[in-house]
Structure formats: C-alpha cells, structure tokens
C-alpha cells in the first residue's frame, strides 16, 4: 500500500480562500434573503465574516485533506459538500443543545437554519471547485 503525503499547506490555503469568499457570499445572500439582521457595520461584518469563513473553510478543507481517500464520491466537489454539510449539522446540533439548556438566551430560528444549510452547501461547492482548479494546475 502506497503511503500518500498530506499537503497541509494546500489544504489550509484553499480552505482560507474558500472561507473568505464564502463569508462575503453569506453577507450578500443574507442581505437578499433578510433571514437575520446584522448588528454591526458593513466593514466590521466583512472582516468578521471573512475571518469566520476562513476558519470554517480551513476546518472543512482539513477534513477533506485527511479523509479524501475514504470519502464516498469520486468527485471532489461532492465530497467537499458532504463534509461541509456534516460539519454544519454538527454545529447545528450543538446549537440545539444550547437552546435546550438556555432557551431564553439561545433560540433556534428556522429561516436561519435553512439559510445555514444552504450556505454549508455553497461552502462545499466553493471549496471543491478551488480544489478541482488547483488539481488541474499541478
């Protein structure tokens, strides 16, 4: 069995790029959908969503880097979407647990949940496309 080296640098860079793009797309889609109101200025949101997106992108890309051989699909975009939605669902389950512990502080909003699920799919698509484009260059 051939041992394949893991390209951590590629995973981190592609994840961060995908996450920043995703963070800005999230702002745009939320502005269109109105699923929730922003509490900060546009500049602060651009920075916060880019940073949060970069973290989410790096985590998804890290799992994609590590689990790539064992994922069920041959298509990298499909695998990225799968991982992104699974991680989002785990975060959502954590939110549901917080809601059950302190319902007055943490509360679930259906529109935000639906939008979050769609945005997890978008993250997977962006990341998978970046991986696919990068693979063609190599």
Backbone as CSV, one residue per row, in Angstrom:
resi,resn,N_x,N_y,N_z,CA_x,CA_y,CA_z,C_x,C_y,C_z
1,UNK,0.842,-1.175,0.000,0.000,0.000,0.000,0.888,1.239,0.000
2,UNK,0.622,2.136,-0.920,1.417,3.349,-1.054,0.948,4.388,-0.032
3,UNK,1.898,4.940,0.700,1.574,5.974,1.668,1.648,7.319,0.956
4,UNK,0.550,8.048,1.025,0.452,9.322,0.351,0.694,10.443,1.358
5,UNK,1.530,11.397,0.992,1.781,12.502,1.906,0.612,13.484,1.858
6,UNK,0.377,14.111,2.962,-0.719,15.070,3.071,-0.159,16.468,2.849
7,UNK,-0.771,17.199,1.933,-0.341,18.557,1.616,-1.137,19.544,2.482
8,UNK,-0.643,19.749,3.712,-1.324,20.626,4.667,-1.389,22.061,4.174
9,UNK,-0.312,22.519,3.546,-0.263,23.898,3.062,-1.392,24.154,2.066
10,UNK,-1.567,23.222,1.131,-2.644,23.344,0.142,-3.997,23.387,0.839
11,UNK,-4.210,22.507,1.779,-5.484,22.453,2.487,-5.792,23.729,3.239
12,UNK,-4.806,24.271,3.910,-5.017,25.496,4.685,-5.263,26.688,3.773
13,UNK,-4.440,26.832,2.739,-4.577,27.982,1.841,-5.910,27.934,1.096
14,UNK,-6.241,26.784,0.508,-7.500,26.678,-0.223,-8.702,26.848,0.708
15,UNK,-8.605,26.306,1.907,-9.687,26.469,2.877,-9.883,27.915,3.277
16,UNK,-8.785,28.624,3.506,-8.884,30.035,3.892,-9.467,30.872,2.756
17,UNK,-9.006,30.634,1.538,-9.531,31.387,0.389,-11.020,31.105,0.205
18,UNK,-11.381,29.827,0.230,-12.794,29.459,0.082,-13.631,30.076,1.196
19,UNK,-13.094,30.087,2.416,-13.828,30.634,3.552,-14.059,32.127,3.462
20,UNK,-13.060,32.864,3.005,-13.224,34.318,2.855,-14.273,34.607,1.782
21,UNK,-14.163,33.918,0.649,-15.164,34.093,-0.412,-16.548,33.742,0.126
22,UNK,-16.620,32.626,0.829,-17.886,32.174,1.397,-18.448,33.198,2.380
23,UNK,-17.604,33.755,3.240,-18.066,34.749,4.214,-18.705,35.954,3.540
24,UNK,-18.118,36.400,2.455,-18.679,37.552,1.740,-19.944,37.169,0.983
25,UNK,-20.006,35.940,0.463,-21.227,35.458,-0.192,-22.357,35.353,0.833
26,UNK,-22.027,34.921,2.041,-23.023,34.825,3.120,-23.645,36.194,3.379
27,UNK,-22.818,37.220,3.445,-23.337,38.574,3.676,-24.286,38.974,2.551
28,UNK,-23.879,38.720,1.318,-24.697,39.072,0.164,-26.027,38.318,0.179
29,UNK,-25.979,37.026,0.403,-27.208,36.220,0.410,-28.116,36.629,1.560
30,UNK,-27.542,36.917,2.716,-28.375,37.351,3.832,-28.992,38.718,3.552
31,UNK,-28.263,39.595,2.893,-28.823,40.905,2.548,-30.020,40.740,1.613
32,UNK,-29.946,39.751,0.725,-31.044,39.489,-0.206,-32.209,38.797,0.510
33,UNK,-31.892,37.781,1.334,-32.945,36.989,1.973,-33.537,37.663,3.207
34,UNK,-32.716,38.416,3.935,-33.189,39.054,5.159,-33.471,38.072,6.278
35,UNK,-32.815,36.907,6.280,-33.070,35.876,7.299,-32.730,36.363,8.704
36,UNK,-31.734,37.214,8.841,-31.451,37.812,10.144,-30.817,39.182,9.956
37,UNK,-30.983,40.016,10.972,-30.476,41.380,10.920,-29.041,41.426,11.420
38,UNK,-28.213,42.193,10.722,-26.845,42.390,11.173,-26.826,43.394,12.316
39,UNK,-25.915,43.174,13.263,-25.814,44.048,14.422,-24.630,44.998,14.324
40,UNK,-23.812,44.850,13.286,-22.589,45.640,13.173,-22.564,46.377,11.843
41,UNK,-21.528,47.190,11.680,-21.363,47.935,10.436,-20.949,46.998,9.309
42,UNK,-21.078,47.474,8.076,-20.720,46.662,6.912,-19.239,46.284,6.960
43,UNK,-18.370,47.218,7.291,-16.936,46.939,7.343,-16.623,45.878,8.399
44,UNK,-17.216,46.021,9.571,-16.984,45.031,10.626,-17.509,43.661,10.205
45,UNK,-18.661,43.635,9.560,-19.208,42.358,9.082,-18.310,41.733,8.031
46,UNK,-17.763,42.538,7.105,-16.851,41.998,6.089,-15.655,41.316,6.738
47,UNK,-15.113,41.945,7.765,-13.951,41.379,8.457,-14.349,40.144,9.258
48,UNK,-15.430,40.251,10.031,-15.864,39.131,10.875,-16.269,37.916,10.058
49,UNK,-17.034,38.138,8.997,-17.490,37.018,8.184,-16.335,36.408,7.395
50,UNK,-15.376,37.233,6.978,-14.193,36.694,6.289,-13.369,35.833,7.248
51,UNK,-13.181,36.314,8.474,-12.412,35.547,9.466,-13.144,34.264,9.851
52,UNK,-14.427,34.363,10.139,-15.205,33.171,10.483,-15.267,32.186,9.329
53,UNK,-15.442,32.708,8.131,-15.464,31.857,6.948,-14.131,31.160,6.735
54,UNK,-13.042,31.900,6.952,-11.705,31.308,6.789,-11.513,30.152,7.770
55,UNK,-11.959,30.330,8.998,-11.841,29.252,9.994,-12.674,28.045,9.567
56,UNK,-13.918,28.281,9.174,-14.780,27.178,8.729,-14.189,26.515,7.487
57,UNK,-13.687,27.314,6.560,-13.081,26.774,5.343,-11.845,25.938,5.628
58,UNK,-11.011,26.400,6.549,-9.805,25.644,6.905,-10.173,24.318,7.564
59,UNK,-11.194,24.333,8.423,-11.624,23.094,9.080,-12.170,22.102,8.043
60,UNK,-13.042,22.577,7.164,-13.612,21.689,6.136,-12.503,21.170,5.222
61,UNK,-11.618,22.065,4.802,-10.521,21.667,3.917,-9.564,20.703,4.619
62,UNK,-9.351,20.892,5.910,-8.505,19.978,6.675,-9.078,18.572,6.688
63,UNK,-10.384,18.478,6.940,-11.031,17.171,6.901,-10.988,16.582,5.494
64,UNK,-11.154,17.431,4.486,-11.089,16.961,3.102,-9.698,16.441,2.779
65,UNK,-8.688,17.133,3.267,-7.303,16.706,3.053,-7.049,15.344,3.686
66,UNK,-7.505,15.170,4.904,-7.250,13.935,5.642,-8.107,12.765,5.146
67,UNK,-9.377,13.024,4.880,-10.332,11.950,4.598,-10.572,11.684,3.113
68,UNK,-9.898,12.396,2.266,-10.140,12.347,0.824,-10.248,10.928,0.263
69,UNK,-9.364,10.051,0.673,-9.364,8.672,0.135,-10.560,7.857,0.586
70,UNK,-11.133,8.184,1.720,-12.192,7.371,2.301,-13.588,7.930,2.045
71,UNK,-13.673,9.083,1.427,-14.988,9.677,1.181,-15.696,8.936,0.052
72,UNK,-17.026,8.941,0.061,-17.783,8.055,-0.834,-17.807,8.453,-2.312
73,UNK,-17.549,9.705,-2.634,-17.695,10.147,-4.014,-16.344,10.273,-4.700
74,UNK,-16.338,10.099,-6.005,-15.125,10.311,-6.803,-14.914,11.799,-7.075
75,UNK,-15.996,12.564,-7.044,-15.965,13.989,-7.341,-15.574,14.780,-6.089
76,UNK,-14.545,15.596,-6.204,-14.050,16.366,-5.051,-15.078,17.391,-4.573
77,UNK,-15.860,17.949,-5.497,-16.887,18.925,-5.112,-17.955,18.243,-4.260
78,UNK,-18.395,17.069,-4.672,-19.409,16.333,-3.899,-18.883,15.983,-2.505
79,UNK,-17.636,15.577,-2.412,-17.051,15.258,-1.106,-16.934,16.506,-0.231
80,UNK,-16.571,17.630,-0.830,-16.472,18.880,-0.067,-17.844,19.305,0.436
81,UNK,-18.867,19.167,-0.393,-20.237,19.498,0.031,-20.667,18.573,1.164
82,UNK,-20.376,17.286,1.034,-20.715,16.319,2.085,-20.084,16.713,3.419
83,UNK,-18.788,16.986,3.414,-18.094,17.341,4.658,-18.606,18.657,5.233
84,UNK,-18.809,19.633,4.376,-19.278,20.935,4.834,-20.650,20.820,5.497
85,UNK,-21.555,20.071,4.882,-22.894,19.934,5.466,-22.869,19.097,6.740
86,UNK,-22.027,18.081,6.798,-21.913,17.292,8.032,-21.393,18.161,9.177
87,UNK,-20.358,18.956,8.906,-19.833,19.837,9.959,-20.862,20.882,10.368
88,UNK,-21.608,21.413,9.403,-22.655,22.383,9.735,-23.719,21.713,10.603
89,UNK,-24.111,20.490,10.244,-25.117,19.785,11.041,-24.630,19.539,12.470
90,UNK,-23.353,19.225,12.632,-22.804,19.063,13.982,-22.876,20.375,14.766
91,UNK,-22.560,21.484,14.102,-22.673,22.790,14.759,-24.130,23.091,15.104
92,UNK,-25.038,22.731,14.220,-26.473,22.961,14.448,-26.959,22.141,15.631
93,UNK,-26.489,20.908,15.737,-26.855,20.061,16.882,-26.347,20.706,18.173
94,UNK,-25.139,21.255,18.139,-24.625,21.992,19.298,-25.507,23.174,19.648
95,UNK,-25.985,23.880,18.633,-26.912,24.998,18.858,-28.223,24.537,19.466
96,UNK,-28.703,23.385,19.031,-29.937,22.839,19.596,-29.741,22.467,21.067
97,UNK,-28.566,21.929,21.392,-28.284,21.603,22.795,-28.235,22.874,23.645
98,UNK,-27.580,23.915,23.122,-27.555,25.186,23.853,-28.963,25.730,24.037
99,UNK,-29.787,25.593,23.006,-31.161,26.073,23.074,-31.957,25.327,24.139
100,UNK,-31.698,24.047,24.288,-32.433,23.283,25.300,-31.958,23.619,26.709
101,UNK,-30.699,24.027,26.832,-30.161,24.372,28.150,-30.604,25.774,28.577
102,UNK,-30.484,26.736,27.662,-30.848,28.127,27.954,-31.714,28.692,26.834
103,UNK,-32.992,28.334,26.806,-33.851,28.745,25.692,-34.053,30.256,25.571
104,UNK,-33.953,30.988,26.685,-34.128,32.439,26.595,-32.905,33.134,25.988
105,UNK,-31.766,32.492,26.055,-30.527,33.076,25.508,-30.226,32.563,24.099
106,UNK,-30.388,31.274,23.894,-30.133,30.648,22.596,-31.454,30.115,22.058
107,UNK,-31.840,30.586,20.906,-33.092,30.113,20.330,-32.898,29.842,18.839
108,UNK,-33.551,28.785,18.407,-33.451,28.376,17.011,-34.423,29.185,16.161
109,UNK,-33.949,29.607,15.009,-34.785,30.328,14.060,-34.747,29.540,12.755
110,UNK,-35.897,29.077,12.321,-35.984,28.189,11.163,-35.367,28.809,9.917
111,UNK,-35.654,30.081,9.642,-35.110,30.734,8.444,-33.580,30.736,8.462
112,UNK,-33.006,30.980,9.639,-31.544,30.944,9.756,-31.012,29.532,9.565
113,UNK,-31.736,28.546,10.058,-31.300,27.155,9.900,-31.299,26.737,8.434
114,UNK,-32.345,27.094,7.726,-32.429,26.766,6.301,-31.328,27.482,5.536
115,UNK,-31.153,28.769,5.826,-30.099,29.537,5.160,-28.717,28.966,5.489
116,UNK,-28.498,28.574,6.723,-27.215,27.993,7.118,-26.919,26.700,6.387
117,UNK,-27.936,25.859,6.220,-27.761,24.609,5.493,-27.396,24.884,4.031
118,UNK,-28.096,25.811,3.417,-27.792,26.179,2.027,-26.380,26.753,1.932
119,UNK,-25.999,27.564,2.892,-24.660,28.160,2.856,-23.569,27.118,3.100
120,UNK,-23.874,26.061,3.851,-22.905,24.963,4.010,-22.686,24.265,2.672
121,UNK,-23.752,24.113,1.908,-23.624,23.539,0.568,-22.784,24.453,-0.316
122,UNK,-23.032,25.754,-0.218,-22.256,26.731,-1.002,-20.781,26.660,-0.626
123,UNK,-20.481,26.536,0.667,-19.079,26.414,1.108,-18.431,25.203,0.456
124,UNK,-19.122,24.080,0.482,-18.584,22.877,-0.136,-18.335,23.059,-1.623
125,UNK,-19.257,23.724,-2.301,-19.088,23.969,-3.740,-17.871,24.852,-4.008
126,UNK,-17.743,25.942,-3.274,-16.606,26.851,-3.466,-15.300,26.115,-3.202
127,UNK,-15.237,25.410,-2.082,-14.007,24.697,-1.727,-13.688,23.601,-2.737
128,UNK,-14.687,22.825,-3.115,-14.474,21.754,-4.079,-13.992,22.277,-5.427
129,UNK,-14.557,23.383,-5.874,-14.133,23.976,-7.147,-12.693,24.465,-7.052
130,UNK,-12.348,25.097,-5.928,-10.960,25.537,-5.753,-9.998,24.352,-5.759
131,UNK,-10.376,23.254,-5.103,-9.546,22.049,-5.097,-9.393,21.507,-6.521
132,UNK,-10.519,21.476,-7.254,-10.512,20.947,-8.613,-9.617,21.792,-9.526
133,UNK,-9.739,23.113,-9.428,-8.913,24.018,-10.246,-7.451,23.874,-9.867
134,UNK,-7.162,23.777,-8.571,-5.773,23.626,-8.126,-5.184,22.306,-8.579
135,UNK,-5.992,21.247,-8.611,-5.529,19.936,-9.034,-5.137,19.937,-10.517
136,UNK,-5.874,20.687,-11.335,-5.591,20.771,-12.761,-4.265,21.494,-13.018
137,UNK,-3.925,22.451,-12.130,-2.675,23.202,-12.292,-1.457,22.367,-11.985
138,UNK,-1.616,21.391,-11.091,-0.485,20.562,-10.650,-0.150,19.514,-11.652
